[in-house]
Amino acid sequence: MIKYYAEHQKIYVAIDCIIFGWDDGQLKLLILKRDFEPASGENSLIGGFVRENESLDDAARRILQELTGLFDIYLEQLYSYGEVARDPGERVISVAYFALLKIQDLDPDHVRNHGAHWVHISKLPNLIFDHNVMIQRAFNRLRRRAKSEPIGFELLPKKFTLPQLQSLYEEIYQKKFDNRNFRKKVLDMQILKKLDEKDKSGSKKGAFYYRFDKRKYDRLLLDGFHFDL
């Protein structure tokens, strides 16, 4: 095989994944203790190197699947980080992705066996290299997306209450919403299906469960519907 670029220096390409989850009223990130040098034992995002036969997206999906055991995860390419000295090990360019998943779908033992654990976004430790910068950019992207697209539902369990939905968006925006106004705005969009089932863990009266109606949302989009929450 002719090596057309043999005279050029090889550079490593890595993937780093910022994985968001929501549980117990908290927006969380999945991180791990790095088990190899450089920076062994330090807090890190989940990542790995791109293989010769992989696209960037395929590499990101593989890394996520190996860690979580899940295939159908919301995944979006975020940004490329290429500062010359960002990784003391080698010249590494990292392509960051952010992912949204339902924590309830995870096998906790599978995640723990990979040395990963969830941390609330307000209690993040210092991470290696430029990983904290990646997280802040991903959080900003999540906020922008959540305002104009229903990606928040990627974090909720399949059935949820309106208080749970409000709690999620308060975590994303880091502010409180008026209960009545939030409920009215959500229901007026007509993209939720009310279930004949209540969550009574918080009170005797309970709160009805809802589901996000993806098919109806897609139909509404064709008619010019604009999601705004």
GROMACS elastic network, one bead per residue, 0.5 to 0.9 nm:
[ bonds ]
;  ai    aj funct       b0    kb
    2     5     6  0.89904   500
    3     6     6  0.54282   500
    3     7     6  0.88712   500
    4     7     6  0.80586   500
    5     8     6  0.55828   500
    5     9     6  0.85867   500
    6     9     6  0.77920   500
    6    10     6  0.87971   500
   10    91     6  0.86284   500
   11    90     6  0.80951   500
   11    91     6  0.57979   500
   11    92     6  0.61086   500
   11    93     6  0.73681   500
   12    49     6  0.74041   500
   12    50     6  0.80996   500
   12    90     6  0.75321   500
   12    91     6  0.63505   500
   12    93     6  0.62676   500
   12    94     6  0.83812   500
   13    48     6  0.88100   500
   13    49     6  0.59405   500
   13    50     6  0.58580   500
   13    51     6  0.87407   500
   13    91     6  0.88049   500
   13    92     6  0.57130   500
   13    94     6  0.57560   500
   13    95     6  0.74647   500
   14    47     6  0.71040   500
   14    48     6  0.55973   500
   14    50     6  0.56797   500
   14    56     6  0.88701   500
   14    59     6  0.89263   500
   14    92     6  0.67237   500
   14    93     6  0.61240   500
   14    95     6  0.62204   500
   14    96     6  0.84454   500
   15    46     6  0.83389   500
   15    47     6  0.52011   500
   15    48     6  0.54356   500
   15    49     6  0.59811   500
   15    50     6  0.68205   500
   15    56     6  0.76445   500
   15    59     6  0.72520   500
   15    60     6  0.62673   500
   15    63     6  0.82395   500
   15    93     6  0.85943   500
   15    94     6  0.54450   500
   15    95     6  0.50355   500
   15    96     6  0.58098   500
   15    97     6  0.73720   500
   16    45     6  0.62575   500
   16    46     6  0.58048   500
   16    48     6  0.68210   500
   16    49     6  0.88620   500
   16    60     6  0.78625   500
   16    63     6  0.89515   500
   16    94     6  0.65858   500
   16    95     6  0.63480   500
   16    97     6  0.63049   500
   16    98     6  0.84730   500
   16   131     6  0.82311   500
   16   134     6  0.86687   500
   17    45     6  0.62702   500
   17    46     6  0.54136   500
   17    47     6  0.58712   500
   17    60     6  0.73400   500
   17    63     6  0.83356   500
   17    64     6  0.77299   500
   17    95     6  0.86721   500
   17    96     6  0.58235   500
   17    98     6  0.55692   500
   17    99     6  0.69170   500
   18    29     6  0.70651   500
   18    30     6  0.73753   500
   18    31     6  0.83261   500
   18    45     6  0.64981   500
   18    46     6  0.72646   500
   18    96     6  0.73709   500
   18    97     6  0.61559   500
   18    99     6  0.61076   500
   18   100     6  0.86697   500
   18   131     6  0.87995   500
   18   134     6  0.76033   500
   18   135     6  0.63308   500
   18   138     6  0.70171   500
   19    28     6  0.82729   500
   19    29     6  0.55617   500
   19    30     6  0.55292   500
   19    31     6  0.80893   500
   19    45     6  0.83847   500
   19    46     6  0.81317   500
   19    64     6  0.87927   500
   19    97     6  0.83984   500
   19    98     6  0.58014   500
   19   100     6  0.59994   500
   19   101     6  0.74942   500
   20    27     6  0.69889   500
   20    28     6  0.56744   500
   20    30     6  0.67028   500
   20    98     6  0.75316   500
   20    99     6  0.60802   500
   20   100     6  0.50191   500
   20   101     6  0.65702   500
   20   102     6  0.87866   500
   20   103     6  0.89752   500
   20   155     6  0.76940   500
   21    26     6  0.83281   500
   21    27     6  0.59249   500
   21    28     6  0.51462   500
   21    29     6  0.62135   500
   21    30     6  0.76500   500
   21    99     6  0.86671   500
   21   100     6  0.61581   500
   21   101     6  0.55756   500
   21   102     6  0.60749   500
   21   103     6  0.57146   500
   21   118     6  0.82385   500
   21   154     6  0.89139   500
   21   155     6  0.57871   500
   21   156     6  0.84030   500
   22    25     6  0.67793   500
   22    26     6  0.55101   500
   22    28     6  0.58057   500
   22    29     6  0.86322   500
   22   100     6  0.89610   500
   22   101     6  0.81273   500
   22   102     6  0.69989   500
   22   103     6  0.65603   500
   22   155     6  0.57193   500
   22   156     6  0.67298   500
   22   157     6  0.89190   500
   22   168     6  0.72433   500
   23    26     6  0.53562   500
   23    27     6  0.67222   500
   23    28     6  0.75047   500
   23   102     6  0.84687   500
   23   103     6  0.67313   500
   23   104     6  0.81439   500
   23   155     6  0.86480   500
   23   156     6  0.82305   500
   23   168     6  0.89908   500
   24    27     6  0.85874   500
   25   164     6  0.70242   500
   25   167     6  0.59828   500
   25   168     6  0.65730   500
   25   171     6  0.79288   500
   26   120     6  0.64830   500
   26   121     6  0.81832   500
   26   167     6  0.80262   500
   26   168     6  0.72446   500
   26   171     6  0.66994   500
   27   119     6  0.85054   500
   27   120     6  0.59581   500
   27   121     6  0.62395   500
   27   122     6  0.88638   500
   27   155     6  0.89024   500
   27   168     6  0.71196   500
   27   171     6  0.60815   500
   27   172     6  0.72531   500
   28   118     6  0.59801   500
   28   119     6  0.52644   500
   28   121     6  0.53571   500
   28   122     6  0.86512   500
   29    45     6  0.89787   500
   29   117     6  0.82202   500
   29   118     6  0.54662   500
   29   119     6  0.53393   500
   29   120     6  0.63707   500
   29   121     6  0.63706   500
   29   124     6  0.82663   500
   29   135     6  0.89355   500
   30    45     6  0.73687   500
   30    46     6  0.76804   500
   30   116     6  0.64808   500
   30   117     6  0.55676   500
   30   119     6  0.64531   500
   31    43     6  0.68437   500
   31    44     6  0.58048   500
   31    45     6  0.50356   500
   31    46     6  0.62375   500
   31   115     6  0.85302   500
   31   116     6  0.54564   500
   31   117     6  0.56782   500
   31   118     6  0.63858   500
   31   119     6  0.73137   500
   31   127     6  0.89378   500
   32    35     6  0.89169   500
   32    42     6  0.82264   500
   32    43     6  0.57327   500
   32    44     6  0.54866   500
   32    45     6  0.64143   500
   32    46     6  0.67621   500
   32   114     6  0.79729   500
   32   115     6  0.56208   500
   32   117     6  0.61114   500
   32   118     6  0.85971   500
   33    40     6  0.75206   500
   33    41     6  0.53201   500
   33    42     6  0.54146   500
   33    44     6  0.60402   500
   33    45     6  0.86142   500
   33   115     6  0.64073   500
   33   116     6  0.70239   500
   33   117     6  0.89059   500
   34    37     6  0.79728   500
   34    38     6  0.88107   500
   34    39     6  0.69531   500
   34    40     6  0.50443   500
   34    41     6  0.50939   500
   34    42     6  0.55512   500
   34    43     6  0.61992   500
   34    44     6  0.59897   500
   34    45     6  0.85693   500
   34    46     6  0.88388   500
   34   115     6  0.84253   500
   34   128     6  0.89961   500
   35    39     6  0.82612   500
   35    41     6  0.58238   500
   35    42     6  0.81918   500
   35   115     6  0.88286   500
   36    39     6  0.70386   500
   36    41     6  0.76159   500
   37    41     6  0.85402   500
   37    89     6  0.77717   500
   38    87     6  0.83150   500
   38    88     6  0.69297   500
   38    89     6  0.60126   500
   39    42     6  0.56217   500
   39    43     6  0.85610   500
   39    88     6  0.89607   500
   39   128     6  0.70353   500
   39   129     6  0.88882   500
   40    43     6  0.86405   500
   41    44     6  0.89471   500
   42   126     6  0.86524   500
   42   127     6  0.69155   500
   42   128     6  0.65717   500
   43   125     6  0.73264   500
   43   126     6  0.69645   500
   43   128     6  0.62370   500
   44    47     6  0.84731   500
   44   126     6  0.86058   500
   44   127     6  0.51921   500
   44   128     6  0.56275   500
   44   129     6  0.85443   500
   44   131     6  0.69971   500
   45   127     6  0.75038   500
   45   128     6  0.82028   500
   45   131     6  0.65717   500
   45   132     6  0.89028   500
   45   135     6  0.89042   500
   46    63     6  0.78289   500
   46    64     6  0.81024   500
   46    67     6  0.81324   500
   46   116     6  0.82741   500
   47    60     6  0.80553   500
   47    63     6  0.65704   500
   47    64     6  0.84119   500
   47    96     6  0.88971   500
   48    59     6  0.81695   500
   48    60     6  0.83988   500
   48    63     6  0.67584   500
   49    59     6  0.76959   500
   49    94     6  0.86761   500
   50    53     6  0.83353   500
   50    54     6  0.64310   500
   50    55     6  0.75625   500
   50    56     6  0.67524   500
   50    58     6  0.86899   500
   50    59     6  0.56097   500
   50    60     6  0.82965   500
   51    54     6  0.53567   500
   51    55     6  0.81471   500
   51    59     6  0.72211   500
   52    55     6  0.83552   500
   54    57     6  0.79630   500
   54    58     6  0.57562   500
   54    59     6  0.58918   500
   55    58     6  0.51297   500
   55    59     6  0.61928   500
   55    60     6  0.86816   500
   56    59     6  0.51651   500
   56    60     6  0.62804   500
   56    61     6  0.87218   500
   56    77     6  0.89136   500
   56    95     6  0.79059   500
   57    60     6  0.51092   500
   57    61     6  0.61914   500
   57    62     6  0.85908   500
   57    75     6  0.86780   500
   57    76     6  0.87144   500
   57    77     6  0.78753   500
   57    97     6  0.88997   500
   58    61     6  0.51323   500
   58    62     6  0.61158   500
   58    63     6  0.86429   500
   59    62     6  0.50957   500
   59    63     6  0.61910   500
   59    64     6  0.86283   500
   60    63     6  0.52197   500
   60    64     6  0.62142   500
   60    65     6  0.85728   500
   60    75     6  0.83262   500
   60    77     6  0.89841   500
   60    96     6  0.88737   500
   60    97     6  0.73381   500
   61    64     6  0.51647   500
   61    65     6  0.60184   500
   61    66     6  0.85562   500
   61    71     6  0.74191   500
   61    73     6  0.83647   500
   61    75     6  0.79826   500
   62    65     6  0.50997   500
   62    66     6  0.60761   500
   62    67     6  0.86361   500
   62    71     6  0.86350   500
   63    66     6  0.52510   500
   63    67     6  0.63692   500
   63    68     6  0.86662   500
   64    67     6  0.52562   500
   64    68     6  0.59247   500
   64    69     6  0.75572   500
   64    70     6  0.73544   500
   64    71     6  0.78919   500
   64    73     6  0.84012   500
   64    99     6  0.86719   500
   65    68     6  0.52724   500
   65    70     6  0.51337   500
   65    71     6  0.57454   500
   65    72     6  0.89391   500
   65    73     6  0.88948   500
   66    69     6  0.57281   500
   66    70     6  0.80668   500
   66   114     6  0.89342   500
   67    70     6  0.82387   500
   67   110     6  0.74083   500
   67   111     6  0.61222   500
   67   113     6  0.89495   500
   67   114     6  0.65529   500
   67   116     6  0.82883   500
   68    71     6  0.84361   500
   68   106     6  0.64038   500
   68   107     6  0.74437   500
   68   108     6  0.87074   500
   68   110     6  0.67939   500
   68   111     6  0.59268   500
   69   106     6  0.74069   500
   69   107     6  0.76879   500
   69   110     6  0.73419   500
   69   111     6  0.83432   500
   70    73     6  0.69200   500
   70   101     6  0.89869   500
   70   105     6  0.79771   500
   70   106     6  0.74293   500
   72   101     6  0.86990   500
   73    99     6  0.67719   500
   73   100     6  0.64559   500
   73   101     6  0.58463   500
   73   102     6  0.86307   500
   73   154     6  0.82198   500
   74    98     6  0.82672   500
   74    99     6  0.54159   500
   74   100     6  0.52115   500
   74   101     6  0.67112   500
   74   151     6  0.83636   500
   74   154     6  0.69653   500
   75    97     6  0.67189   500
   75    98     6  0.58883   500
   75   100     6  0.67784   500
   76    96     6  0.88155   500
   76    97     6  0.54925   500
   76    98     6  0.55296   500
   76    99     6  0.64945   500
   77    80     6  0.87611   500
   77    95     6  0.75068   500
   77    96     6  0.62538   500
   77    98     6  0.65484   500
   77    99     6  0.89149   500
   78    95     6  0.74515   500
   78    96     6  0.53628   500
   78    98     6  0.63676   500
   78   134     6  0.84923   500
   78   137     6  0.79192   500
   78   138     6  0.68169   500
   78   141     6  0.80169   500
   79    94     6  0.84998   500
   79    95     6  0.59476   500
   79    96     6  0.54084   500
   79    97     6  0.72603   500
   79   134     6  0.81057   500
   79   137     6  0.84281   500
   79   138     6  0.89029   500
   80    93     6  0.70939   500
   80    94     6  0.57616   500
   80    96     6  0.60811   500
   81    86     6  0.81802   500
   81    92     6  0.87034   500
   81    93     6  0.57876   500
   81    94     6  0.51739   500
   81    95     6  0.62706   500
   81    96     6  0.75880   500
   81   130     6  0.83232   500
   81   134     6  0.86164   500
   82    85     6  0.84284   500
   82    86     6  0.71818   500
   82    91     6  0.85758   500
   82    92     6  0.69998   500
   82    94     6  0.65672   500
   82    95     6  0.86642   500
   83    86     6  0.52926   500
   83    87     6  0.84892   500
   83    91     6  0.88168   500
   83    92     6  0.84842   500
   83    93     6  0.76214   500
   84    87     6  0.78590   500
   84    91     6  0.64519   500
   84    92     6  0.77879   500
   84    93     6  0.83862   500
   85    88     6  0.62369   500
   85    89     6  0.89977   500
   85    90     6  0.83097   500
   85    91     6  0.71043   500
   85    92     6  0.84635   500
   86    90     6  0.89346   500
   86    91     6  0.79569   500
   86    92     6  0.74804   500
   86    93     6  0.84065   500
   86   129     6  0.59557   500
   86   130     6  0.68034   500
   87    90     6  0.61148   500
   87    91     6  0.66867   500
   87    92     6  0.62872   500
   87    93     6  0.86648   500
   87   128     6  0.89772   500
   87   129     6  0.63414   500
   87   130     6  0.86459   500
   88    91     6  0.78173   500
   88    92     6  0.89417   500
   88   129     6  0.85622   500
   89    92     6  0.81809   500
   96   134     6  0.70265   500
   96   138     6  0.87327   500
   97   134     6  0.89539   500
   97   138     6  0.80394   500
   98   135     6  0.85793   500
   98   138     6  0.61719   500
   98   139     6  0.88601   500
   98   141     6  0.89032   500
   98   142     6  0.85586   500
  100   151     6  0.82307   500
  100   152     6  0.84434   500
  100   154     6  0.60010   500
  100   155     6  0.59109   500
  101   104     6  0.86806   500
  101   105     6  0.79161   500
  101   106     6  0.86627   500
  101   154     6  0.59332   500
  101   155     6  0.52639   500
  101   156     6  0.81621   500
  102   105     6  0.55597   500
  102   106     6  0.73311   500
  102   153     6  0.89762   500
  102   154     6  0.65535   500
  102   156     6  0.59561   500
  102   157     6  0.60253   500
  102   158     6  0.85268   500
  103   106     6  0.54298   500
  103   107     6  0.86555   500
  103   108     6  0.87730   500
  103   155     6  0.75777   500
  103   156     6  0.83413   500
  103   157     6  0.79717   500
  104   107     6  0.80957   500
  104   156     6  0.87302   500
  104   157     6  0.66543   500
  105   157     6  0.83341   500
  106   109     6  0.86754   500
  106   110     6  0.78552   500
  106   111     6  0.76574   500
  107   110     6  0.53260   500
  107   111     6  0.66299   500
  107   112     6  0.88809   500
  108   111     6  0.51806   500
  108   112     6  0.61223   500
  108   113     6  0.85486   500
  109   112     6  0.50202   500
  109   113     6  0.59719   500
  109   114     6  0.87265   500
  110   113     6  0.52697   500
  110   114     6  0.68219   500
  111   114     6  0.53870   500
  111   115     6  0.68162   500
  111   116     6  0.56934   500
  111   117     6  0.72660   500
  112   116     6  0.53496   500
  112   117     6  0.66230   500
  113   116     6  0.75072   500
  119   122     6  0.82452   500
  119   123     6  0.65146   500
  119   124     6  0.62693   500
  119   125     6  0.87128   500
  120   123     6  0.53589   500
  120   124     6  0.65879   500
  121   124     6  0.56287   500
  124   127     6  0.82465   500
  124   132     6  0.86438   500
  125   132     6  0.87419   500
  126   131     6  0.84769   500
  126   132     6  0.68425   500
  127   130     6  0.75551   500
  127   131     6  0.57449   500
  127   132     6  0.59029   500
  128   131     6  0.59397   500
  128   132     6  0.77422   500
  129   132     6  0.79503   500
  129   133     6  0.89266   500
  130   133     6  0.53542   500
  130   134     6  0.65049   500
  130   135     6  0.89752   500
  131   135     6  0.62810   500
  131   136     6  0.87955   500
  132   135     6  0.50497   500
  132   136     6  0.63720   500
  132   137     6  0.87569   500
  133   136     6  0.52637   500
  133   137     6  0.63603   500
  133   138     6  0.86664   500
  134   137     6  0.52241   500
  134   138     6  0.61555   500
  134   139     6  0.86420   500
  135   138     6  0.50052   500
  135   139     6  0.60711   500
  135   140     6  0.85936   500
  136   139     6  0.50774   500
  136   140     6  0.62380   500
  136   141     6  0.86369   500
  137   140     6  0.51499   500
  137   141     6  0.62361   500
  137   142     6  0.86609   500
  138   142     6  0.60878   500
  138   143     6  0.86710   500
  139   142     6  0.50165   500
  139   143     6  0.63177   500
  139   144     6  0.87857   500
  139   172     6  0.80160   500
  140   143     6  0.52262   500
  140   144     6  0.64357   500
  140   145     6  0.87507   500
  141   144     6  0.51629   500
  141   145     6  0.61172   500
  141   146     6  0.84675   500
  142   145     6  0.51418   500
  142   146     6  0.59087   500
  142   147     6  0.86508   500
  142   151     6  0.84118   500
  142   152     6  0.86802   500
  142   172     6  0.75947   500
  143   146     6  0.51549   500
  143   147     6  0.64274   500
  143   172     6  0.61553   500
  143   173     6  0.64830   500
  144   147     6  0.54805   500
  144   148     6  0.70291   500
  144   149     6  0.86108   500
  145   148     6  0.56291   500
  145   149     6  0.55461   500
  145   150     6  0.78982   500
  145   151     6  0.69392   500
  145   152     6  0.86463   500
  146   149     6  0.53564   500
  146   150     6  0.61074   500
  146   151     6  0.57730   500
  146   152     6  0.59278   500
  146   169     6  0.81593   500
  146   172     6  0.80577   500
  146   228     6  0.84352   500
  146   229     6  0.73467   500
  147   150     6  0.78168   500
  147   151     6  0.89528   500
  147   227     6  0.74533   500
  147   228     6  0.55396   500
  147   229     6  0.51342   500
  148   151     6  0.87824   500
  148   226     6  0.72752   500
  148   227     6  0.51544   500
  148   228     6  0.50942   500
  148   229     6  0.68904   500
  149   152     6  0.79652   500
  149   226     6  0.84206   500
  149   227     6  0.58203   500
  149   228     6  0.74073   500
  149   229     6  0.84338   500
  150   153     6  0.60492   500
  150   154     6  0.80225   500
  150   212     6  0.89759   500
  150   227     6  0.70481   500
  150   228     6  0.86941   500
  150   229     6  0.85146   500
  151   154     6  0.53851   500
  151   155     6  0.76610   500
  152   155     6  0.56080   500
  152   156     6  0.69900   500
  152   165     6  0.83726   500
  152   168     6  0.75897   500
  152   169     6  0.74986   500
  152   172     6  0.87704   500
  153   156     6  0.51289   500
  153   157     6  0.78759   500
  153   158     6  0.82252   500
  153   165     6  0.82938   500
  153   212     6  0.69974   500
  154   157     6  0.80558   500
  154   158     6  0.88168   500
  155   168     6  0.83910   500
  156   159     6  0.76425   500
  156   160     6  0.69047   500
  156   164     6  0.82507   500
  156   165     6  0.75713   500
  156   168     6  0.80288   500
  157   160     6  0.61703   500
  157   211     6  0.89313   500
  158   210     6  0.83945   500
  158   211     6  0.62535   500
  158   212     6  0.77466   500
  159   195     6  0.84576   500
  159   209     6  0.58349   500
  159   210     6  0.54548   500
  159   211     6  0.50539   500
  159   212     6  0.79749   500
  160   163     6  0.83697   500
  160   164     6  0.63068   500
  160   165     6  0.69856   500
  160   199     6  0.85077   500
  160   208     6  0.81218   500
  160   209     6  0.50561   500
  160   210     6  0.53785   500
  160   211     6  0.66335   500
  160   212     6  0.89368   500
  161   164     6  0.51771   500
  161   165     6  0.63524   500
  161   166     6  0.87222   500
  161   198     6  0.82505   500
  161   199     6  0.74022   500
  161   207     6  0.61993   500
  161   208     6  0.59115   500
  161   210     6  0.58929   500
  161   211     6  0.86763   500
  162   166     6  0.61125   500
  162   167     6  0.84825   500
  162   182     6  0.88998   500
  162   183     6  0.68916   500
  162   186     6  0.85836   500
  162   207     6  0.76873   500
  162   208     6  0.78108   500
  162   209     6  0.75598   500
  162   210     6  0.74884   500
  163   166     6  0.50534   500
  163   167     6  0.60439   500
  163   168     6  0.86315   500
  163   179     6  0.81810   500
  163   183     6  0.85395   500
  163   207     6  0.80633   500
  164   168     6  0.62520   500
  164   169     6  0.88179   500
  165   168     6  0.52010   500
  165   169     6  0.64964   500
  165   170     6  0.86932   500
  166   169     6  0.52432   500
  166   170     6  0.60986   500
  166   171     6  0.86079   500
  166   176     6  0.87266   500
  166   177     6  0.75218   500
  166   179     6  0.78829   500
  166   182     6  0.71329   500
  166   183     6  0.80862   500
  167   170     6  0.50647   500
  167   171     6  0.62593   500
  167   172     6  0.87520   500
  167   176     6  0.84595   500
  167   177     6  0.89276   500
  168   171     6  0.51369   500
  168   172     6  0.63362   500
  168   173     6  0.87718   500
  169   173     6  0.60550   500
  169   174     6  0.79893   500
  169   175     6  0.84611   500
  169   176     6  0.87500   500
  169   177     6  0.86623   500
  169   229     6  0.85521   500
  170   173     6  0.52468   500
  170   174     6  0.53583   500
  170   175     6  0.52125   500
  170   176     6  0.55221   500
  170   177     6  0.68309   500
  171   175     6  0.70655   500
  171   176     6  0.85559   500
  172   175     6  0.81902   500
  173   176     6  0.83044   500
  176   179     6  0.88353   500
  177   180     6  0.86941   500
  177   181     6  0.76526   500
  177   182     6  0.64401   500
  178   181     6  0.54579   500
  178   182     6  0.60071   500
  178   183     6  0.85539   500
  179   182     6  0.52976   500
  179   183     6  0.61435   500
  179   184     6  0.86441   500
  180   183     6  0.52653   500
  180   184     6  0.61921   500
  180   185     6  0.86376   500
  181   184     6  0.51956   500
  181   185     6  0.61012   500
  181   186     6  0.86095   500
  182   185     6  0.52220   500
  182   186     6  0.61969   500
  182   187     6  0.86312   500
  182   229     6  0.83968   500
  183   186     6  0.52968   500
  183   187     6  0.61393   500
  183   188     6  0.84572   500
  184   187     6  0.52959   500
  184   188     6  0.58917   500
  184   189     6  0.87453   500
  185   188     6  0.52823   500
  185   189     6  0.66940   500
  185   228     6  0.87782   500
  185   229     6  0.75100   500
  186   189     6  0.56046   500
  186   190     6  0.74261   500
  186   191     6  0.80459   500
  186   192     6  0.80553   500
  186   229     6  0.74719   500
  187   190     6  0.54317   500
  187   191     6  0.73967   500
  187   192     6  0.69579   500
  188   191     6  0.83279   500
  189   192     6  0.79608   500
  189   225     6  0.88568   500
  189   227     6  0.77325   500
  189   228     6  0.89082   500
  190   193     6  0.79628   500
  190   213     6  0.87152   500
  190   216     6  0.84413   500
  190   217     6  0.84350   500
  191   211     6  0.85998   500
  191   212     6  0.61780   500
  191   213     6  0.53557   500
  191   214     6  0.74453   500
  191   215     6  0.88770   500
  191   216     6  0.63222   500
  191   217     6  0.57636   500
  191   220     6  0.87533   500
  192   210     6  0.61468   500
  192   211     6  0.55490   500
  192   213     6  0.54223   500
  192   214     6  0.86866   500
  192   216     6  0.88032   500
  192   217     6  0.89542   500
  193   209     6  0.86310   500
  193   210     6  0.53576   500
  193   211     6  0.50829   500
  193   212     6  0.62971   500
  193   213     6  0.61086   500
  194   197     6  0.85347   500
  194   208     6  0.70699   500
  194   209     6  0.62643   500
  194   211     6  0.66269   500
  195   198     6  0.79351   500
  195   208     6  0.66563   500
  195   209     6  0.54331   500
  195   210     6  0.54683   500
  195   211     6  0.73929   500
  196   208     6  0.71608   500
  196   209     6  0.74320   500
  196   210     6  0.88662   500
  197   207     6  0.83879   500
  197   208     6  0.58030   500
  197   209     6  0.58467   500
  197   210     6  0.86661   500
  198   205     6  0.85768   500
  198   206     6  0.56965   500
  198   207     6  0.51776   500
  198   209     6  0.55661   500
  199   202     6  0.73961   500
  199   203     6  0.83921   500
  199   205     6  0.88335   500
  199   206     6  0.52802   500
  199   207     6  0.52659   500
  199   208     6  0.62668   500
  199   209     6  0.66762   500
  200   203     6  0.53620   500
  200   204     6  0.57432   500
  200   205     6  0.66350   500
  200   207     6  0.65952   500
  200   208     6  0.88267   500
  201   204     6  0.77686   500
  201   206     6  0.71254   500
  201   207     6  0.89711   500
  202   205     6  0.85201   500
  202   206     6  0.65828   500
  202   207     6  0.82742   500
  203   206     6  0.51858   500
  203   207     6  0.81796   500
  211   214     6  0.89863   500
  212   215     6  0.89752   500
  212   216     6  0.89445   500
  212   217     6  0.84957   500
  213   216     6  0.54719   500
  213   217     6  0.62575   500
  213   218     6  0.87999   500
  214   217     6  0.50012   500
  214   218     6  0.61690   500
  214   219     6  0.86708   500
  215   218     6  0.51654   500
  215   219     6  0.63306   500
  215   220     6  0.86885   500
  216   219     6  0.50528   500
  216   220     6  0.61344   500
  216   221     6  0.86166   500
  217   220     6  0.50603   500
  217   221     6  0.62260   500
  217   222     6  0.89414   500
  217   225     6  0.82441   500
  218   221     6  0.51224   500
  218   222     6  0.67643   500
  219   222     6  0.53858   500
  219   223     6  0.69619   500
  219   225     6  0.87527   500
  220   223     6  0.51406   500
  220   224     6  0.66146   500
  220   225     6  0.52440   500
  220   226     6  0.84886   500
  221   224     6  0.51241   500
  221   226     6  0.71080   500
  221   227     6  0.87873   500
  222   225     6  0.71888   500
